Structure formats: structure tokens, C-alpha cells
Amino acid sequence: MRKTMYLILLGLSLALAACSTVPVKSGPQEVTLEVAEFKYQPATVQVEVGRPVKVTMRNMGTIEHDWSIMEIPATAIKSSAQSPMGHDMGGGNQPELHMVVAMGQMAQMEFTPTRPGTFQFYCTVAGHKEAGMVGTLVVK
């Protein structure tokens, strides 16, 4: 009788442990942004700290745009973004994350956020931020 009760309790314990297991997410978090004059869609993006993020930006507008975050704790930054028009932000204050995409084109960037927080992103093309081309990256 004791042995049967022990086996039943062991089985129930294992079943409860299996139910409480949180699935492990693998691979990068995929984020797709569509940009045009003068907005990002979506304007708010949420990602997880410590997990790689792959951002794909599609320029639906008629001029060059970019996606910039001035300061963000991140590692493993890789970008396919190239500026065919000689994109120049001017000044000495360069963003930690910066991706440029020409009209009708697409670019990608991968990075891993290393600290939670809320970070503003915006377009550094002259006048675009002032026209409302801003958004928020929330790292949880």
C-alpha cells in the first residue's frame, strides 16, 4: 500500500512539474517595420532582454529613411543596411543602432539587448524626427 501511494504521489509530482514548464523560445525575435513619410509602423516594438532581435525595415516611402537608437546596451550588432545615397547624419554624436534604407528597398539588422528599458528610435534624416518620425523600443 505504501509503495502504491508513493508511486501515485511521484506520478502527480512529475505531471505538475511538466505542466509548469515554460517553453524555451529559440531563434531571434523577428520585428518588421514599414517606414514612409513620416512614420514607423508599428511605432512601438516590444522585445525580450538577452534574446537576439532581427529587425527588417521596408521603406514604403519616396525618400531614404533610417532607424536609429542613440544609446542602448546591446551586443552582436550586425547590419545589412547600406546607404546608396551617401547618408550622412553629420555631427559627432553617432547612434549605437543605425540602419538606413533607400526608397522601395529593405534592410536588416540583428542585435541582442543586454538590459531592460524603454528606448526611443527615430529617423535622423533632417526634419524627419521633428515631423513625428519617432517610435519606442521596449525591452522587457
VEXRO-957945 format. One record per residue (C-alpha): residue in three letters; x, y, z negated. Coordinates in steps of 0.05 Angstrom, whole numbers, plus 5000, padded with zeros to 4 digits. Each point is the difference from the previous one (the first is absolute). Last residue first. Example, Ala and Ser with C-alpha at 12.3 -4.5 7.8 and 13.67 -1.06 7.14 Angstrom:
VEXRO-957945
ser527349794857ala497349314987
This chain:
VEXRO-957945
lys522958715422val503050445055val495150535025leu502150335066thr496150655011gly498650405062val501650645037met498750305068gly495850584973ala501850575048glu505650224952lys503049315007his499750075076gly502950705005ala507049805022val500549245009thr501449724930cys493849564998tyr497949814930phe500649484945gln498650134927phe502249494949thr496049704942gly503849544953pro502649304988arg507449875007thr504349585047pro496250115066thr502649525053phe501050275070glu498149825071met498750505056gln496449935067ala498850455060met494550065052gln499150435062gly494550425033met503350654978ala506949894971val501249684932val504650224944met501149624934his503250314939leu500849704930glu505250324954pro498350695027gln505550495021asn501250664964gly505750325040gly496050445046gly497249825068met494849465012asp502749845069his496549525047gly504349935062met494249845046pro501049255005ser499949954925gln501349294978ala496049604950ser501949274994ser501350094926lys503249614944ile500250194926ala502349444954thr498950394936ala495150494971pro499350534946ile496250555036glu501950725014met498450405062ile494949545032ser499350115075trp495549755055asp501150315068his496250305058glu501650145074ile494550325042thr493649785035gly497149594944met498549254992asn506949884969arg500049304971met503949894936thr501649304974val502349974928lys503049354973val500349994924pro504449534961arg497649814929gly503450304939val494350484985glu493449845034val496750435053gln494350515006val499150475059thr496050645000ala499150435063pro497749405041gln500450265054tyr505050565000lys497950695023phe501750615041glu500049885062ala500649255006val502649434958glu497749284991leu503249654941thr500549244993val502549704935glu502149274994gln502649774932pro506149585014gly500349254992ser497549594942lys494550084950val500149524941pro493149764980val498450144927thr499349364960ser494250024951cys496149445031ala506049525000ala501350144927leu492849854983ala500249345037leu506549814966ser497250144932leu493649615016gly504149405021leu504350024938leu493850054956ile496849405035leu506549604994tyr500650164926met492849794988thr501249345036lys506349874959arg496450154935met494449525018
